[in-house]
Amino acid sequence: MIKIAIIEDEIPARNKIKRFIAELELPVEITAEIDTVEQAVVFLKNKQVDLIFSDIELLDGNAFEVYKQVNITCPVIFTTAYDQFWMNAFETNGIEYLLKPFTQDRFKKAWDKFLLLRNPESEPQQLLNRLQQMLGSSSHHKSYKKRFTINSHQGIYFISTEDITFFEAEEGIVFAADFTGKKHLLTESTLKEIENNLNPAEFFRISRSALVHKKYVDRIERYNKNTLAVQVIGYPDHLITSQSTTAAFRKWIEE
């Protein structure tokens, strides 16, 4: 029996994982469904499982706080809507990084990787070859978006990604701000759609409503206990980090 813990604060996402697990051929037991960092720490300090499915942004913080406090020995399959954490994931027992919304096929590939690593009868060279194939298929060079299309009353024009200081979502509308502070209405409907096409070394999702360009971050200040105020060149107002992204943003901005 394979024992699994699911660390996920979104009920639809948790149900999706459970549905995919239920369709697997091997006997599996879901021993815990957890939605906070605090609960995860308590559980993992007292229980052992064979595999963890873990979201990254939880109700009370970032899931990497769990793995700093608890020394786990089992593999982790990370499931998240944010792609900037993948390096952290593979530093903390991560074997796969599933970007939401992921398909059943992607889930099955992650599961197969877990089974491969778990199988003690695998020949060392065979195991190495399979892992290299898996890593190679997921680490291909990605081409990032170089400019965005802007529709206006005067016609269509373009703005270079290099000239965008931040992206912002307001009531279902997405804007790109340039270094003069001017906001441009984009054709994209969500920040997630934009984020997936940007270089994570250059852009960071600091909250649900803002995505900043590193080279235009002028200064950061303490906003309250767990958040920061980010000052971007050319824009008079501050952008505020969310509690769950503050620690990761601090690390990212200093790299």
Protein Blocks (a to p, Z undefined) as FASTA:
>chain_A
ZZdddddfbfklmmmmmmmmmmpmbdcddfbdcfbfklmmmmmmmpccfbdcddfbdfkb
cfklmmmmpccfbdcddddfbfklmmmmmmnopabdcdddddfklmmmmmmmmmmmmmmk
bcfklmmmmmmmmmmmmmcccdddfbdcdddfkbccdddfklpmbdcdeehiacdddfko
pacddfbfbfklmmmmccfklpccfbfkbccdfklmmbdcdfblmbccdddehiabdcdd
dfklmmmmmmmmmZZ
